[in-house]
Amino acid sequence: MNQYLVLLRGINVGGKNIIKMADLKASFEAMGFSNVITYIQSGNVLFQSEEKDKASLTDKIEKGLSKRFNFEAKVVVISQKELAAIIRDAPDEFGKDEKKFRYDVIFLKEPLTPKEAMKSVSTREDVDTAYAGKQALYFSRLISRAAQSHLTKIIGMPVYQNMTIRNWNTTTKLLALMEGQNG
């Protein structure tokens, strides 16, 4: 069995597309996935499947969720190996000073590449730092000046429809949960 993480975009944000995690879990089980676990309310679903083709999984999940919850579901599907690489490949010092910085991983919906996505990412000097990794973008901002961050500018851009953001703690916790299921 292959271990996957699905990150849903745009649910339970600002009162839109409200989905209970129990209903989300049940819909994944109804689609035939096993060992389904949801983590916090922002649309993180871990599951196992014999399917190896991520494009096929993405299509199946988006269609299933769109039909079940009556909205245009967009998801990013990540294998356990890919998530481990995203965390391992983070820039040096990323996630290391949580008293001074907020750290986010910007996950990309294929076929969007980090190189292409970075063209739309602006940073505010002395506040934000953004890095393009092999599979994701890494964004940090000073907590003391977070209101001046350009991260919110990304959210308003068309390219954001092919991105979803998770904070560093959530990202690392999701990998720990995946590893725990395989352990």
C-alpha positions, 0 to 999 in steps of 0.5 A: 500500500502507498501512503499519501497526503491530500491537502484540500484547498479552500475549505473551512476558511472564512465560513466557506466550504464548511466540511466536517472532518468526519464527513471528509474521512467518510467520503475518502473511505467511500472512495475506497481508500484505507487507513484514512486520518484527518488532521485539524480542520484545514483539510489534511487527509492521510490515507493509503491506496494501491494506486501509484498514479498521482494524476489518477488519484487527484482526478478521482479525489477531486471528482468525488469531493466535488460531487459529495460536497457540492463545490469545485474541489482542488487538492494537492496529492503528496506521497510520503516520500515526497513529503519527507523530501520537502521537509529534508530539502527545506533551506538551512535554518528554516523552521528553527527560530519560531520566536522570531519567524513564521514559517510556511510551506506553499504546496503546488498543484501539478503541473505548477512548478516551484520555478514558475510559482516563484515568478508570482511571489513577491517579498517585502525586504527585511520582512519576508524570505521565499525559496523555491525548493524542488517540489514546494516553496518555503516562505518565512516572515518576521513575526514582529512585522507580519502585518507587512508581509507580502504573503497575503498578496500571493493569496489574491493572485490567480496562480494561488488557485494552484497552491495551498499553504501549511505552516511548518509545524503542521507540515512536519506533524503530517509527516510524523503521522504518516511515518506512524502509520507505516511504523 
